[in-house]
Amino acid sequence: MNRYLGLTTTAALILTVGGALTGTPAPEFRDLFNGKDLTGWVNVNTDENTWSVKNGELVCSGHPIGVMRSEKQYENFILHIEWMHMEPGGNSGVFVWSNAIPDERNRLPDGVEVQMLELDWVKLHKRDGFDPPLAYVHGELFGVGGVKTVPDNPRGERSKSIENLCKGRGEWNTYTVVCVDGVIKLAVNGKFVNGISRSTQKKGYLCLESEGAEIHFRNIKIMELPPSSTAVAP
């Protein structure tokens, strides 16, 4: 069993058994997107028509650059999100642990970005003489807006996916993002392939990114996990 998957499964089992013993409800996934409208989301700095719902899917036009955030902040959680690019070279992502305040220069907020790049992005940039590393097109994790992290698989300050499991435009991809105590583990289409630790920001909003190309989202779910203890032992 993949070691990251094993850790996640073990953690879920402990929470379930612990809840049964203490009488507290075990954590469960709940929908962040209802498939009908934008209830639960707040437009931060994009246009009114940047985000829409069609056939049960959350559609982002990609214009202008900016984000839409969740209504509430999250600390420890497991995020399930499915996404599909509709244009070659499409760029997008989801920010976790963000304050959702955009930078004036690039219109994007701080937090840790979970990268979503379409496969043809590599082909487009190879024309300019840039030869990106394996899995550069998707699954990268990196702090932005002053947030610092320690990469599991360093590419500079970023952490790159160790395997390319992403599908191309017109096909759905699934991310499972486990965020606990400043540590993030990312699974792409059913396999854990990347992670970071020691994030200097460990609580905040979730932000979906509009970055120049149409992208669709669906089945956005979250399982909230117990908060970290900040008490100092006597």
Secondary structure by P-SEA (a helix, b strand, c coil): ccaaaaaaaaaaaaaaaaaaaaccccbbbbbcccccccccccccccccccccccccccccccccccccccccccccbbbbbbbbbcccccccbbbccccccccccccccccccbbbbccaaaaaaaaaccccccccccbbbbbcccbbbbbccccccbbbbcccccccccbbbbbbbbbcccbbbbbcccccccccccccccbbbbbbbbccbbbbbccbbbbbcbbbbccccc
